[in-house]
Amino acid sequence: MDQYTALRTIQQTAIKKLKQELNILSFLRLFTLGTALFSGYYLYVTGNQTYLYIGLVAIVVFLVLLRFYDKKAIIKKHKEAIVAINTDELAFLNGEKIPFDDGIECTDVHHEYAYDLDIFGHKSLFQNLNRTYTYIGKKTLAASLLKQLPNENIVANQEAVKELAQKIEWRQDFMANAKLGNDEASFYAKLLAWSKDNNEELPWLTTVLSFVLPLVFISLFVTDYLVDTNDLSSYIFISFLINLGFAFKHVQRIKQENEVSTAIDKIVKQYGLMIHDIEGTTFKASKLVALQSALKTNSDKASVALQKLSKLFSILDSVANPLVTVLLNGMFLYHLHSLKAIIAWKNKNAKQLEYWLSIIGEFEMLNSLANFSYNNPEFTFPTLNTKHEVRFENLSHPLLNAKNRVANTVTFQPQSFIILTGSNMSGKSTFLRSLGVNMVLAGMGSVVCATAANIHPMPILVSMRLSDSLSDSESYFYAEIKRLKQIMDALENQRSFVLLDEILRGTNSDDKRSGTVEVIKKMMTQKAIGAIATHDIEVCLLADESPEALINKCFEVAINNDDLHFDYTLRNGICKNKSATFLMKKIGVI
């Protein structure tokens, strides 16, 4: 937290200095503008040419000051974004709030584990990890939480995350550029649709005339000025009208481009700045180097191409000003040349655009994992194996408060499946979620909440928290049966990591017990790895029948001084204490 406080203080100090500089520039702009107006007035009154030169110099200085002011203002906004990033990080680490998007719209109740493990939503894994500010970044992070990467890709991600974790200033600069874009899904979709649409080249005759007609106008104007005669005035006016009419033939297409460009101009500029950050940094991790190299396409860098597009959009915006439109098109066919440049940009870069944006998404996803690693230096990167071995030392749930969470060591070798017992509130569900969430993190190349881990990444199948589906007219019980069928079908195809929490709650105890036993037996034939939590002690007898595959573990509760005490420590064996009867007696239920 000290680093975030220090970084915020540095930027706040810089912002104060920038405010002073902007105030000085504002005064100088006002002074030079006043000087220009003063000179113009006295030129008109006295006719003294000296005032003309003074006025011209004042206008030039005013324009230079305006450019300086705009640059300083952009820097100030960037630094304010970094201050906001550090403020949010401090609020998050202090437990005040989670000021990050929760990705609730990504929830899929039918996914193998996303709904059960609270991957999305308020206080979810996604919300805690998420440091993305673009749509593609958010989409990439969400997708990474829902899929299993091959081992070599996990190792590549680990290497990239380790490097980015140490580049905190670079990461925050990158995040600030993303944050300033205020990106949305609609902007991303509009940009990609725009790049593939309306990209037909102008007819060759139109291209030729776009140069010839302005050249005619300029030649007539210059000749008339040099010869100092008004004989060409009518021809100049006719040329102006011809140019205007010629430009008007294409005004509809220009307006179509302008409608889109107005909406996405800002985010295109920020995309360009983000890619510039990537291009201008030296990376060592193989994945980061590969992503950086992929941006070097055509003759231009990707950042240069996007900055050029942003400038073209800014030029096109002037079409909204009728006076500027008439003058510039009547003289130079200005917006027609802008249209040609935009069409040329599409035909040169449209095929690479989506890939460039996907690289931004990859960097934002890796940046989120790097931030997670940086915030949790006690977490570890798991080593990987291909022997279906899973071991976590001092495992806990990464979203629990570090001061309160209880860590447990668990291994799934030689026994591959745990039958877990314990009373309500003893920690069974939290332990299962700890296993699931850390397997998800390991499978995407992140650190895990453990002091050491050695895992074989594999598909994760979970049945822990189902809900009635009113839209599908199915009960909780039927939804659970369907989920179990989904798990069994998946196990037919590939050995997987399975987590089950008190299954078959919608039937009588005998049916539940026999059903649970049969589910475990079938999973053993399919060599499932994982754990099942149950309150039924008789289910634990299966471990005696298959000691090579099954093992009993439990969470106990102690009754001390007429009160329940949970230590959330995983033990070998079957739970013995009965807390429900004690608790009901204590509060007067029985």
Steps between C-alpha positions, in 0.01 A plus 500: 500500500794732562592485132147599393502790747840615374396480135182695569693769688751538215219551249307738726813716537547499122135597448537803729798615294308443175207705630736792564648466150153484346398815685807681365429375147138612531613851597752511214235383253268772617780756479602404144137494386453846647817614326372368167166678543674820614733488197211440265311797637796737470581367155148591396518845667853601402583281202846448649642171362695444823175405671440239227830328580440523873155348452631217284772418754240506779275259309790260436601516868136444600479186285829370642377566855172327417691192387714502816190540715326204334807279550528597866127442551529149352794422731298627796204274413737205470649566842153545650411157363808351671398669826154342465656159431711517817210634705283208387777253578546639850124493565491138385797390712360681805171313460299819446348398166563306181493775237542268202252362247355168621427349156154389611384488138752221435325264746392170347305273736559209263879530497697215658611713797452875446172536690588252776838659575378863482730585213287803405283741694531707817810410703587237240838376383463706182429821693803447721728428206359750254725794412375534143350820360427403139224273375744261335709486819197412709388244243847340489527476879151348526581245229827408672310415819277259311745289305785258560834587342761244393797474738740684268257795477462508878878514541519782242233695691682443830821638351316805362317565829825481698659763277200734491455480877830684541413767240249682718555847351474365146183311594339807649590711197342234279192485723465880501493509120229234505302675773494833315334336200176419688467202267175308453392191311312722253817697414696181440224357280459826306873523431525145364181536296620835362836353395331235284225714349484771233858443390457506120764710329380818327484481118831584332348807329385632839852451635653688208250786522556526877849627416428684174206711618671650809811559289290698249350711778840569660654587160223747418520658845879538494501633143231754584696615804835527316358670190298733725190493286142408564451339160524151649262557792204343324708195404621465859141510622388244239794273597401536865141395420616205287718376785214541745260312273754225443553461874124502558466190281686310773356678800273208595788258525707755691215549748470122550868487592464802727206348691718205600821697551338739745405208726832315493761773445600517867535127556702459178747756632526316833541163327791657312660626821464157665666330204771767504568404862540137393720582201729732696590262783768231521358165608677175581212253547447301182125565484540876547771510233280300260200729556719807453648361178153428362429875498768560236295458186504680164735797473357683804491405863153418627509801735591731211214363292249553781627850577470582130142373501421714805631809318293413192192473722578841651529650152172344398329655804537844340228401252252592773599867457311635190730799445819291523344233277408750225832683502734201522313287247443790260871568493674167564240216503626456856251243626516298178874456555425406862253239377762357262751479784251318722412251226873440442545446875225239505637308206849500649424428866149358544618137496750564779278725714315227690827321570660821630209544738527138612861571599377790714257253659777249570715767665211621714427143610866437585518839670207400722677178600823693556319744728351205691849351543647835604228551763553150640875435522435204731317314221694262277516390138422127487735255335331281242501127440342258255440216748155609624654595832352790698657638816454832679698598806323745733210544262234762566242705312670803340202728563492445875665757725864404547475561875211256546541226243612155617731307269498124445734266319335251268627238257314275260765230475502206549124530569337708230166581663402641840175431685462807718281516812432768756213694651348810345724807535807280555662604170416222252356722225771761542764230469342364182481850355861558600600193301290603201603865487869422536477238226342767278778745583767238439344412165533857368858563612432692819640470849295287741415552864749248638861490610578227245305307239560224251208433272393336181267755337181327389132574434311611811150363557294631791156447651471721805245772454213444260174692479147433382464592134156655469554587135576134425226381737739271685544446872822523698511120519465453126758773436741311726436170321574672169823643641609155624426361155711777349785409735478128423496564127808721531682235701437251221716716274774621733626456852388806696505677835155463659350683798159399639328657799220304670338367184144367462351721772164487329419139590458283814800400709516136384472598135754775551746263668476226240510754216810668644674162539425408140623838375830457685542143371443608143743790534761255631463289189561816298803589714363835617719712727347733757272502803140457609353651817228304677317486831430128456752303706408172327633637171842511666503118520587501130854602594541163677396321181738702274785629719726530197270763344293654783591670826287651777574854613302718737454835671423466869322730739589529869260586781685722745338686790154423366583648162593372155854550382602446136870488418449426124791255508487203266548166676519137400198281575125550545333787685382391848345803669135595445454875514141524374344335807717706735418826321124434494503423872700811574266740324187319618380332183484162679 
